[in-house]
Amino acid sequence: MGLPELIEIEPLNAPVEAEIPVPGSKSVTNRALVLAALAEGPVRLQGALWSEDTQVMTEALRRLGFRIEVAPDPCEPCNRILLVHGQGGRVPPGGTEKQPLELYTANAGTAARFLAALAALGTGVYRLDGAPRMRERPQAGLFQALRSLGCRVDSPNERLPATIHGIGRRPGTCRVSLAQSSQFASALLLAGHAGRWRVEIEDEDEEAGGYVEMTRRIIEVFPFQGGEFAIEPDASSGSYFLAADWLLRRRFGQGRVQVRNWPSSGWQVDQQFTRFLPPRRTVSRRTDLGDSILTAMILAPFGEAPVQFVDLGRLRVQECERVRAMRTELTRCGCRVEESGDTLTIHPSPARGATIETYNDHRIAMAFAALGLFAPGMRIRNPACVSKTFPNFFAKLAAPPPEGLGARLRDAETGRLLKPNGLTA
């Protein structure tokens, strides 16, 4: 039946003891899919996330001509076991200039950037396009780097849609800055491993320990000759339950919510989220947290002093304009928030529930849903947008402990209590 358009979350009224399993990392899954496609033999990806973003990547790889087998994962409903049949670094031919091979990326930044670099390894012509928001997101740095390798990239405004004329596998050198998106460098590193590209990265200090380092470390350990690769749970998705744990213990003085198999590889920047409970006086998007910085923002009103969230520029060009969205929606919840440049200052406030506009952004929806476990009257509009990375997020909120939080969720328009098995997007 699907999720209703507007759901209401009732605050938890008692401590909870739970150990929540969360789906695999989107960032790791989409990197592993590209590397598996470039491998010499079949690679089995265990614990791969199965959500909108990873399905977009899987479908695009299939359209490119890669064979991918999909099987259920007995440990997590929103994961899959993916068997990818690599073609030894070869990308199947594309179309012609009059009839290019069409690749659709929805609003998946990793898919749009990774596929652009991958297409450059092929021969023929490939046309990438995406959802309206993806057409607004920056691509110029990546396109310029591909051109410096000899690849022709046609785009009237340096965004999608774009047509890429493959150059095949040949050595070259390119430079890319991390100023707009770390995904540009990751895309070039992933494809460049097979293309024998030398990728020079500017502003790398800004991403110390971040997503580019994740890409490098996955490349180092990936089974390129064939084999198995395990994908760890998503730390960004786990942050909502760790936030709930902190708020539970703050309110009730007891209870314990853990994330099962919390990642320990050091690959995911949001693995550091536990160090920001409670949020520090200053939290940087550049050096401290990735997507989980939105989760930290919904905790800031419960602190003892104002929290400054700094270096937020990249949040403005992601799934939505996240700086404006967080300021607007926290203010709607009665919080005092100040925006200055790329900084949000959030003051201690008596947060209350409100009807939250999610801007079709999964992270906005999940962050405010976590706040709704403690702030009465929280309503989330378009909750199905969580399908992008965590389709059964609301099911896990409502499932009984120990694998859920036992929260009560209702259809806000009818008042009907929603059962966990009907809460998957």
N, C-alpha and C positions, 0 to 999 in steps of 0.2 A: 504493500500500500504506500510505502514511502513516508518520509517525515512530513508533518504539517508545515505550513508556511511560517507559523509563529508558535514557538514552544515556551512554556514557563517552567522555571526551575524552582523548586521549593528548597529553602535552606536546610542543611542537615541539622538535626536537633539532638544528636548524640554522638559520642566518639565512635570511630570506625577503625577496625583492624582489617587491613587488606593488603594484598600483594597483587598489583595490577599488571597483567601482560599487555604490552603495547606492540603495535606492528613494527615491521622493519623500517630502517632509515630510508627515506626517499633519496637523500643525497648519495648514500652508498649504493642503493639499488640502481639508480640511473647511471652512475659511473661504472658499476659492474656490468650492466647490460652492454654498454659501449665496448668495454674491454673484452667481454666474452665474444662479442661479434667479431672482434679483431684477432681472436686467439687462433692457435693452430688446430685445436681439436675441440670437442664438445666440453662445455663447462656447465656444471650444475650449480645454480644459485639457490642456496638454502635460505629460507626465511625472508625471501624478497617481498617487499611491500607490493600489494595489489590495490592501487588506488587510481584516481584519474590521471595523475602525473606519470605514474609508471606504466599504466596501460597505454597512454599516448606514446610513450617511448617504445614500448613493445610493438605496437601497431605500426609505427613508423619504420622500425627495423625490419619488420615483416614486409612492408611495402618496398623497402630497399632490396629485398631478396634473401634475407636471413631467415633460417628456419628456427623457430622457437616453440618448444613444447611447454604447456602450462599444466601443472597438477596441483591439487589442493595441498595445503600445509596442515597437518593434523594438530599442530600446536597453536595456531592462530588463524581465525577465519579470514582476516584481511591480509594474510600473507599467502604467497604461492611458492612452489618449487618450480623454477624455470630452467629448462635445459636448452641452452643456446648453442647452436652448431656454428662455430666460428669458421671463417674462410681464409685463415692464415694471413690476415692483414689486408685482404682484398675486399673492396666495396663493389658490389655488383653495378653494372652500367646504369646510368640514368636515362632520361629521354632525350629529346631533341630540343633545339631552340624554339621550334614552333609548338612542340608538345612535350614540355618538361615533365619529369616525374614529380608528382605533387606529394608533399609531406606536410601534414597538419600537426601543429604543436599546441593547440588550445591556449591556455595561459600558463604553460609549464616553461619556466625560464631555463631549467636545465635541458629540457628537450630541445628548445629553440636554439640554444647556443651549442650544445654538444652535436646536434645533427648538422648544423652548418659546417662545423669543422670536419665532421665525418664525411659529408658529401664532397668536400674538397679532395678526399682521397680516391673518389670514384672517377669514372669517365662519363661524359655526357652531361646533361643539364638537369638540375634539381630545383624545384621551386618550393620554398618554405613559406608558410603562412600560419596565422594563429587567430585567437579570439581578439575582439576589439582592444582589450587591455594589453594583450601581448603586442599588438601593432604600435602601441604607444611606448613600449619599454625600449631602452637604448640598446643598440647593436653596433654602433659605429666603430668602436675600438676593435671588436672582433673582425668586422668586415675589412678594416684597414690592414690588420695583421694577415688575413688570408690573401689579400691583394699583394702584399709584400712577398708572399711565397709564390706568386705567379698565377694565383687563382682569380678569375674574373667574377666579380660579385656585382650584380645589377640591383640597385635599390634607389628609388627616387629621393628618399629622405633618410637613408641610412638606418632604416627600420624594416620590419616585416610589412608586406611581403617582399621577399628577395629571391632572386634567381642566382644560383651558384653553378658555375661551369667547372666541373671537376678537372683536376690536373694529374690525378693518379698518385702513386707513391713515389715521391722524389725528394731528396734532401733539400733543405732550405733553412733560412733564419728569419725569424720574425720577432717583433717587439710588441708588448701589450702592457697597458697600465691597469692597475687595480682600482683606479679612482671611481669608475662607474659600477663595475661588477667583477667580482672574483670569478664568476662563471666564464668570462672570456678566456682567462688564463687556463682554467681547468679544461675547457673545451680543446684548447690548443695542445695541452699536455697529453690528454687522452688520445687524440688522433695522431699527434706528433710522435707518439711512441712507435706507431706502425709506419708513419710517413718519414721518420728520421729527420724530424724538424728540430732545430735548436730554438727554444722558446726563451727569449729574454724578457724578464718581468720587471716593470718599474713599480715603485711605491710598495715594494713587497713588505716592508716593515709594518705597513698598515694591516696586513693580514697574518701577522705572526701567529702560528698555531691555528689558523683558520681553515677555510675550505680549500685553498690551494695546497696547503700542506696535507690535508686529507687526500687529495687527488694523488699527490706524489707517493704517499705511503701505501695507498691501495695499489698503485702501479708496481711498487717494489715487491709486494707479496702475492700478486695475482698469478694464478696458475695458467700461464699463456699456452702451455703445451696440452692443456685439457685437465679436467679434474673437478674438484668441488671448491666452492667459495661460500663461506657463511656470512650472512648479512645481519648485523647486530640491531637490536631495537633502536627506535628513533628517540634520541635524547630530547629533541624539541617537543615531541608529542608526550614524552614522559613528564615534562616540566609542569603540566597542568595538575598532575596528581601529586607531585612533590609540593606544589603550591597549596593544594588542598590539605596536605599533611601539616604544613606550617600553620595554616589558618585554624585547622582543627585543634592542634595542641595549644595554640594561642587562646582559643575560645574555651575549650573544655579542660585543658591541662593534661589531657591524656589522649590515647588513640595513636595509631601508627599506620600510615599509608606508604607503602613502598612500591617501586617499579621493579618488576621481575627482570632479572638479568640486566641491571643497569649497565650500560656500556663501559668498558674499562680500557679500550684500545687507545684512547687519546685522539682518535680520528675526528670526532664530532666536537665542534667548539661548544655546543650546548651541554656537553658532558660536565662542564664547569658549573652548571646551574646551582648545584648544591652549595657552592661557595658563596652564593648571593642570597642566602636565606638567613636573616632578613636582607633585603636589598641594602647595599652600601650607600654612602652619601653620594657617590658619583659612580655611574655605570655607563660604560662605553660600548656602543655597537661595534666599534672598530677593533677593540682589543679584549673585550670581556665576554660578550654573549652574542649569539646569532639571533635566530628567530625567537628564542625564549626570552629575549629582552621585553617582548610584549607581555609575557607572563609576569616578569618582575614588575612591570608597570602597574598591574592590577593589585599587587601586594603593597606598593608604596603608600597608599592611603592609610594602611594599618601600622605604619612605622611611627617612630618617636620624633623624627625630624624630616625636613624636606629631602627628597632624592632628586638629583639631577641626572637625567639620561642624555648623554652627549654623543656627538658624532653620528647623528641619525640620518644623514643625507640620503643614504642608499634606501632607507625605508620608504622614501617618497616615490621610488620608481619600481616598487615590487608589485604584488598582486593588487594592491590599491595604494593610495597615498596614505601610508600607515601613520605618519606623524600627525597629520590632520585628523585622521580617523580616531586615533587614540585620544587626542585632546578633546575632540567633540564628544565622544561617547563617555569618557570619564567625567567630563563636565556634566553630561546628562545624568550621570549617577550621583551628582552632588559633590564631586571632588573638585578641589581647587588646583587647576593646572595652568601653568604659564608656558607659552611657546616663545622662544627667542632664537632666531636663526635655526640651527639644527639641534637645538636643545629643548627638552621638555623638563620642567621642574614640577614635581608632584608633591603637594603638601599633605600632611596628615589630615584626614577628612573622615566624617561619618558616612562612608559609602552606602548608597541605597540602590535598589534595583531600578531598572528603567527598561523601556523598549529599545533594544540595541539594533542599530543598522549595521549589518556586517559587511556591506560593500562587496559582497560575493567573495570575501576573503576568509579562508578557513582559519587563519590564526586569530583574527579578530573574534570570530564566533567562539572558538575554544577558550580564549583568554577570558571573555566576559561570562561564558558558561561557568568557568571555575570560580569567578567572583560571585556568581549567582548561588553557589553552594552556601554562601554566608550572608549575602545581601538580599533581603526579602524583595520580591516583586520583579525579579529579573526575567525579561522576556527576550528571546533571541529570534530575530527575523532571518528567514532563509537559512535555517540550520543545515540544510542539505549541502551547503558549500563545503562542509568538512570532507566531502568525498574526494577532495583534491589530494589529501594525504592521510586521512584517518577516518575512513567511512563508518566505523563502529564506535566512534568516540562517545556519542550520547548513550549508546547501548552499555558501554562500560560505566558511565555515570550511574545508570539505573540498575545494573545487574547487582544481585545480592553479594555481600562480602563472602569469601575473601578475594574474588576476582572482579569485584565491582565495588562501588561506593554505596549502593542501596538508596540513591537519591530518587525522589519522586518528581517526575516530569509530566507535564500536562500539555494537551493541545490548548493553547491560550485562547482560542476562539470558541471552543465548545466546553472547555473544562474537563474533557475526558482524560483520565489517567492513562499514560502510555506505557505499554509493556516493553521490557528490554528487547524482546525478539522482534519488535517492530520499529526499532530506532536506528537501523543501519541505513545510511544514505545511499 
